[in-house]
Structure formats: C-alpha cells, structure tokens
Amino acid sequence: MAIILKTEKEIAIMRRAGHILAVALEEVKKNVRPGITTRELDEIAERELLRRGTTPSFKGYQGFPASLCASVNEEIVHGIPGGRVLKEGDIISLDIGNILEGFQADMAVTVGVGEISPAAQRLISATQAALTVGIAQARAGGHLGDIGAAVEEYAQSRGYGVVREYTGHGIGRNMHEDPQIPNFGRRGKGPELKKGMTLAIEPMLNIGTEKTKVAPDCWTVYTADGSLSAHFEHTVAITDGEPEILTLIEE
C-alpha cells in the first residue's frame, strides 16, 4: 500500500473524528478507579462514541471483541476488556479508535488507578513526553526516521526499554495504512514526510526489557519480564508548518 496523502476536506473529517474520540476517552478516564472492571470501561467507551455519531473502529477489527483496548500494568497493548477489577496502584493504558464518514482516528493514554508508585508515574510521564518529542519531528521535508529516532533517544536517555515489535502507523480510511512508524530509527532515513500525511504516532515504553510476549488470547501483548509498560498515542496531520494533533478536545 502506498502512502496516501489526504485533502484538507478529508483531514477536516478526521479532525472532527479526533475531537469526538478525545471527548469519549476523557469520559473513560474519569471512570478509572479502584473497583471498576475493564469491561465496564469498554462499555463507557462504546456508549460515548455511539452517542456522538461515530462508530467504534476496534470492535470486530480482525476479530477484536471490544471497542477499547485496556492494558493493565505489564500489558503493553491490545488488552481485551473483561472481568479484571482495577486495584489501587495499577496503571492502565486505554487505546481507542473511531470512524466518522469513512475516516478514522486513533489515540491512547496511560493513567494511574488511585495513588500509584513514583516509578509508575515517572514511566507515564516519560512516555507522554516521548510522544511529544516524536510529534515535533512530524514536519514536511523531514523523514520518517526522524520521528522514531527522537522517541528512542528520549526514552533511552531515561533508561526505558522501547518496544520494537509494535509500531505506529499511517491512518485514514483504514485503521492501518502505510507507513509503519517505529519508535526507533535513524534521522534522515525512511520516506520523506509530506503535507497531507496522517500518522498515528504511539510510543510504548517499558521499565524493563523491550522484549514482549503474547498472551494465550492471541491479542494481549505484555512485557517479557513482567515490568510495567505505558502507551500514549495521537493522530497527527503533517502541514506546511507545525504538525497538527487531530485527537484533541476543542477548547
């Protein structure tokens, strides 16, 4: 699949989808507390997307059974919501996507459940910052490797493992489009970044090893050493100037 450039009209649709997605995710975040199940969070996510006129994009995608990926503690991505009850001190990564008028948006955050350890908070803050430095490289005239290099340099400077087996991706009419966006790389390498590209940039950092395993459910990815992991993601459009984050709550 070639990299697909989007028109201003198409990006405007994705911006609306991203706004709705951000609002829905905020509602999910408000309900993260000790005693709630990941299934209940999924139900909130689906309700909030549907009531705002969008379709959850994860549910049914390649057989995934839910509208929200809910990954707890050592789980990195693709956690299936269910009966797991969140406990004080857990961290949970919430990954969500939607479809509006044929175009998609995708975003993720990691939040603490009640009071969390300083190490967990440092991991969350570093992963969010890694996303920020990666997005800053999403400029026309740069190269795809600039994004991954920035994420990798930031994460490694703080001692975190950078997940290499799962990446960001292009996004538009399809959830996953070219190019893949690794969270590692070399500056000046890879395809040139051009106005109209829309990218889902999503660092995943681990306190321990970068190595991963997949659970018997064939979806949930977790750290090979059982260490904590965090995940942040935004959908971003490349413009003539500053990169535009499409998955934001409008003021």
C-alpha positions, 0 to 999 in steps of 0.5 A: 500500500502506498502512502496516501496523502489526504485533502484538507476536506478529508483531514477536516473529517478526521479532525472532527473524528479526533475531537469526538474520540478525545471527548469519549476517552476523557469520559473513560478516564474519569471512570478509572478507579479502584473497583471498576472492571475493564469491561465496564470501561469498554462499555463507557467507551462504546456508549460515548462514541455511539452517542456522538455519531461515530462508530467504534473502529476496534470492535470486530477489527480482525476479530477484536471483541471490544471497542477499547483496548485496556492494558493493565500494568505489564500489558503493553497493548491490545488488552481485551476488556473483561472481568479484571477489577482495577486495584489501587496502584495499577496503571492502565493504558486505554487505546481507542479508535473511531470512524466518522464518514469513512475516516478514522482516528486513533489515540491512547493514554496511560493513567494511574488507578488511585495513588500509584508508585513514583516509578509508575508515574515517572514511566507515564510521564516519560512516555507522554513526553516521548510522544511529544518529542516524536510529534515535533519531528512530524514536519514536511521535508523531514523523514520518517526516521526522524520521528522514531529516532527522537522517541528512542533517544528520549526514552533511552536517555531515561533508561526505558526499554522501547518496544520494537515489535509494535509500531505506529502507523499511517491512518485514514480510511483504514485503521492501518495504512502505510507507513509503519512508524517505529519508535526507533530509527535513524534521522534522515532515513525512511520516506520523506514526510509530506503535507497531507500525511496522517500518522498515528504516532504511539510510543510504548515504553517499558521499565524493563526489557523491550522484549514482549510476549503474547498472551494465550488470547492471541491479542494481549501483548505484555512485557517479557519480564513482567515490568510495567509498560505505558502507551500514549498515542495521537493522530497527527496531520503533517502541514506546511508548518507545525504538525497538527494533533487531530485527537484533541478536545476543542477548547 
